[in-house]
Amino acid sequence: MPVLMERVIKGVTGAHGAGYDLEYNFGYRSVINDEEVTRVVEEAARDAFGDEAVEIQRSTMGVEDFSAYQQRVPGTFIWVGAGNEEKEIIHPHHHPRFTFDEDALPIGVRMHLEAAFGLLSAG
C-alpha cells in the first residue's frame, strides 16, 4: 500500500508544484479468529447462555490491537453485549454519552470462565 500511496501523493503534489515527505507506519495485523478456538468458545457460550444469546458477527473493518495477542497464541475476539435500552444505555463506543450496563460484568466473567474451561478440556 505505501507504494501506491506514494505514487498518488507524488502525482498530486507534482501537479501543483509542491513537495512531500511520506513516512508510513504499519500498525497492527488484522484480527483473524482461530477456527478451533472459535468453535470451543462458541460452544461454551451456547452451553452457558443458550443459542439465542449467541450472535455471530460479520467481519468488520474496525481497528483492534487484539491481533498482537494472536501473534503469540491462537485466539478469538468476542463481544459481550453491554447495552440496555430499558436503562437508556444505547450509545456506541466513542460517543460522548457512552456507558455500559454493569449487569453485563458477571456475564462477561462467566463467558471467559466457560471459554477457559472449554479450551483447557479441548487442549
C-alpha positions in Angstrom: 0.0 0.0 0.0 2.7 2.6 0.7 4.0 2.3 -2.9 0.5 3.2 -4.3 0.1 5.9 -1.7 3.4 7.4 -2.6 2.6 7.3 -6.3 -0.7 9.2 -5.7 1.0 11.7 -3.4 3.8 12.3 -5.8 1.4 12.8 -8.7 -0.9 15.3 -6.7 2.0 17.3 -5.3 3.9 17.3 -8.5 0.9 18.6 -10.4 0.7 21.5 -8.0 4.5 22.2 -7.8 4.6 21.0 -4.2 6.9 18.6 -2.4 6.2 16.0 0.2 7.7 13.7 2.9 6.0 10.4 3.4 6.5 8.2 6.5 4.2 5.2 6.6 4.0 3.3 9.9 2.4 -0.1 9.8 0.0 -0.8 12.6 -1.4 -4.0 14.0 -2.2 -7.0 11.8 -5.8 -8.0 11.0 -7.7 -9.9 13.7 -8.3 -13.4 12.3 -10.0 -15.7 14.7 -8.6 -19.2 15.1 -11.2 -21.7 13.9 -10.8 -24.2 16.7 -10.7 -21.7 19.5 -13.8 -20.0 18.0 -15.6 -23.3 17.9 -14.8 -24.1 21.5 -15.7 -20.5 22.7 -19.0 -20.5 20.7 -19.9 -23.9 22.2 -19.1 -22.6 25.7 -21.3 -19.5 25.1 -24.2 -21.7 23.8 -23.9 -24.1 26.7 -23.8 -21.2 29.3 -26.4 -18.8 27.8 -28.4 -20.7 25.2 -28.4 -20.4 21.4 -30.5 -17.2 21.4 -27.8 -15.4 23.3 -25.1 -16.1 20.7 -24.9 -13.8 17.7 -22.3 -14.4 15.0 -21.0 -11.1 13.8 -19.9 -10.4 10.3 -16.4 -9.2 9.6 -15.7 -5.5 10.3 -13.1 -3.0 9.3 -12.6 -1.8 12.8 -9.2 -1.4 14.3 -8.2 -3.6 17.2 -4.9 -4.5 18.9 -6.1 -8.0 19.8 -4.0 -9.3 16.9 -0.9 -8.6 18.9 -2.0 -11.3 21.3 -2.8 -13.6 18.4 0.8 -13.5 17.3 1.7 -15.4 20.5 -1.3 -17.7 20.9 -4.4 -18.7 18.8 -7.4 -16.7 19.9 -10.9 -15.5 19.0 -12.3 -12.0 19.5 -15.7 -11.8 21.2 -18.0 -9.0 22.3 -20.1 -9.1 25.4 -23.2 -7.0 24.8 -23.5 -4.4 27.5 -26.2 -2.1 26.1 -29.6 -1.9 27.7 -32.4 0.0 26.0 -34.6 -0.2 29.2 -31.9 1.8 31.1 -31.3 4.1 28.1 -27.8 2.6 27.7 -27.8 2.9 23.9 -24.8 4.9 22.7 -21.9 3.3 20.9 -18.3 3.3 21.9 -16.5 6.7 21.4 -19.8 8.5 21.8 -19.7 11.3 24.4 -22.6 9.6 26.3 -21.3 6.1 26.0 -21.7 3.9 29.1 -22.3 0.3 29.7 -24.7 -1.8 31.8 -22.7 -3.1 34.7 -25.1 -6.1 34.9 -23.1 -7.4 31.9 -20.0 -7.8 34.0 -21.0 -11.2 35.6 -22.0 -12.4 32.1 -18.6 -11.5 30.7 -16.8 -13.2 33.6 -18.8 -16.3 33.2 -18.2 -16.3 29.5 -14.5 -16.1 30.0 -14.5 -18.8 32.6 -16.6 -21.2 30.5 -14.3 -20.5 27.5 -11.2 -21.1 29.6 -12.6 -24.4 30.9 -13.7 -25.4 27.4 -10.2 -24.6 25.9 -8.5 -26.5 28.8 -10.6 -29.5 28.1 -10.1 -29.4 24.4 -6.3 -28.9 24.7 
